[in-house]
Amino acid sequence: MDEKTVTVGGQRIAFLESAGSQRTVVFVHGNSCSARTWRQLMAGPFGQRFRCLALDLPGHGRSAPASDHSAYSLPGYAATLAGFAGALGADDAVIVGWSLGGHIAIEAAPGLPRVAGFLVFGTPPVASAAQMADAFLPNPAMNTGFTASVSPEEALAFASSFVAPGSALPLDEFVTDILRTDGAARTGLFASIGEGRFADELDIVATLGRPLAILQGDGEQLVNLGYLQQLAIPSLWRGAVQIVPGAGHAPHEEVPDQFAGLLEQFIADLD
């Protein structure tokens, strides 16, 4: 797996690229995380088969902090994703978004008309900030995702919310990523959501016209499954939210083989 950088809109963006050569898959990580979260998937059989690209969002991972803080918003991140896909010849890729990354993928979808399909998880589409109370479960750990200064204890509590209760998955790398993220990225995102500076995601998924897979771990601690299941999404893959046993908010790390299998099935159904 190669570590590379590309300039998108004047911003240095770090990314990982796997060895595979089949259909391109672009991975977008969650709030206060990084491309590192996809390493196991990309280093394994999936990444050896498919050309996987995983970017670090501005202010996350190895990417430089944003010089223009308007980048720290859903429209800003969506512009980064679209620019990244264009720069890497991935306009027709499959986009995989985890948590915030899923919201970014949805926000970017109208500007990526050649993308073959979208797979998101930990991502309840909303039309307004007011709907977030229904879309997400009342977990106080989520507040860390919108706070500038985070203590190691707060980072650990936030990381613990990513996995199913009782999970044995080590959390050290999550904690490292959380503590390393530019605090302005979290507060900028919070401000932009509060000001309503994001697209109507419900309208986008209702009119997407391309396959959209939504996954949910059966031990999810942050997203309300009942909310997801009542949404009207005509292009929803298999007509239902796909439940992933033995996982919480991060099934790609908790049960990577199951996750890779579902993603491969989704890609196969696009052909």
N, C-alpha and C positions, 0 to 999 in steps of 0.2 A: 504494500500500500504506500502511495506517495503522498507526501505533504507538499502542497504547492500554495501559491498566492496568485491573485488576479486583481486588477484594479477595476472597480465598478463605480461609476459616478464619482470618480476622484477618491474613492475609499479603498484602502487595501483590505481585501477579503482573503482570509486563509481558508483552505479547503483540503479535504482528503479525496483521493481518487483510487479506486480499486483496480485490480488487474483485468477484470472481465471486459468483454467486447460486445456482448449482446445488448439488448435494449437499455438505454440510459435511464437510470433512476436517480432522482435528486432528493436528498434527505435534508429536512429542515428541523433543527433541534428545538427544544422548549426553552422557556424563560430561565435565565441564569445558568444555562447548560452550554454545551459545545458539541462540535462534530465528533468529539471523542466518544460520545454515547453510542455511535453507530459502528465503532471499530470492530467489535466482535462479529457483527453481521457482515461487514465489508471484507474482513479477513478470511471468512469461512467460505463454504461452497457457493453461497449466494453471490458474494462479491467477486468470486473467481469466474462466475458465469456472466453476470451483468456488469455493465460499466456504471459503477456507483460514484456519485459525487455528493459530498457532504460538506456544506459550508459552515463556517463560524459567522454568525450574525455580527454586525458592528458592535464593538464593546464586549464581545464574548470570546472565550477561547483565545486563539492566537490572532484574531482580527483586531486591528487598531480601534481605539475608542472613536466614536463619531465626532468629526470636527463640527458638523452641523447637527445639533441635537434634535432637529425635526426627523432625523433618521430613526430616532427611538420612538417609533409609533407604528401602528399596523400599516398605514399607507407607506411609511418610510421603509419598513422591512419588506413590504411587498415589492416596492421598486427595486430594492437590492436583489431580491429573489429573481425578478424578471430580468434584470441586468446581468445577473450571474448566469442564468440559463442561456441568455443570448450570447454572452462572451465565451461560453464553453460549448456552443453548438448543441444545446440541450432543450431547444424550444419545443421539441416533440417528445420529451421525456415523460415518465411517470413521476409525479410529485408525491412524496411521502412526508407528512407533517405530524410531528408529535406535539401535543399541547399547544403552546403559543405558535409553534411551527405549523400546526394545522390551520389555525386562524390566519396566519400569513399566507398559506397556500390558497385558502378560500378567497382572501382579499385580492390576491394576485391573479386568480383564475380568469377574470374577464380580459386581462391584458396578456394572457398566454393561450390564445385560441388553438394552438397546435398541440398543446399538451394532451396526451392520450387518455390519461385518467389520474384520479387523485385518491390517495388513501390517507385518512387521518385517524388519530386516536388521542384520547384525552382532550378532545376538541368539540364542545357543544356549540354549534352555530347559533348566533344571536343577532337580533336586529337592532338592539339598543342596550345601553349599559344597565338599564332597569331590569332587563331579562336575566342578567347574570345571577341574581339571587335565586332564580328558578333553575338555571342551567347548571349551577355548581352546588355542591354540598357545603354546609356550613363548617368548614374546616379552618380554624384560625391560622394554621401554618401557611395558608395562601397569602396572608398579609406580607410575608417576607418577600414575595415576588414583586412587591411594589414599593419596597423600602430601600432608601439609599445606602444606609450603613447597616451591615448585617454581622452579628456576632457568630463565632463558631457554633455556639449552642443553637442559635436560631437557624443557621445553615443546616445543622443536623436534623432539626425538627422538620424543616422544609423538605430535605432529602427523604426523610422517613415517610412523608406523605406521597412520595412517588411510587412506593411499592406496596404490595398487599400486606395487611397486618400479619406480623409473624414471619415475614420474608427473611431468608438468610442471605440475601444479596448484599455484598459489601457496599457501603454508602460513601466511602472515602473519596472517590473520584467525583461524585455528585457534589459533595461538600467543597472540594477544591474548586470546582467550576463556579459554584455559587459565590464563594468568597472572592474569586478572581474577576467576576463580572463587574463592569463599570456600573457603579451605583446609579449614575444618571440614566442608564438604560432602563432601570426599573421605575424610577420616578417619572421619567419621560413617558413611558408606556402608560402608567397610571393616569397621568394628566391628560394624555390624548384620549384615553377611553372615557374619562369623566367628562371631557368636552365633546364627546360624540364624534371624534375624528376617526371614524372607521366606517367601512361599507356595511350595508344591510346584508349580513351573511345569509339570512334566511331566504332573501330574494335570490341571491346568487346560487344557492344550492337547489332552489326550487326551479331554476331556469337554466341550470348548468349545461344540460344536453350532452354531457360526457359522464362516464361511469365514476361514481364516488363511493368508495368503501369506507365504512366507519367501524372501527374496532373498539371494544371496551373490555378491560380486564374484569373478571368477576369479583375481584377484591379492590376495585377502584375506590379511592378515598376522596377524590376531588370532584368528579363529574357525576351528575344526576342521570342515571340510566333512564328513569321514567320520562324525563324531559326529552332525551334523545329519541326515545321510541315513539313519541307522539308527533314528531316532525313530519311534514310532507316533503319527501325528496324523491321525485319521479325516477331519477337515475341511480338510486341507491343500489349498490351491488348486492345481489341475492335478495333484494327486497327487505332487508332487515339489518339492524346493527348486529355485527358478529361478536359474540361473546368469547373471550379468551380465558379458559380455565387456568387457575393458579397464578394469576397476575393481577397487578394493580394498575397504576397510572403509566407504568413503563414496561409493557410486555416485551418490547424489543430487547430489553436487558434481562428481564426476569425469566422469560421462557423463549429464548432466541430461536430455537428450532421451530417451535409452533408458529412464531411470528413470521419467520422466513417462509414457512410452508404456505401460510395464508397469503403473503405477499406474492409468492410465485403463482399461486392459483389465480389471484386477481390479474396478474400480468398475462397469464395464459388466456384468460377470458377476454382480454382486449384484442387478441389476434383473430 
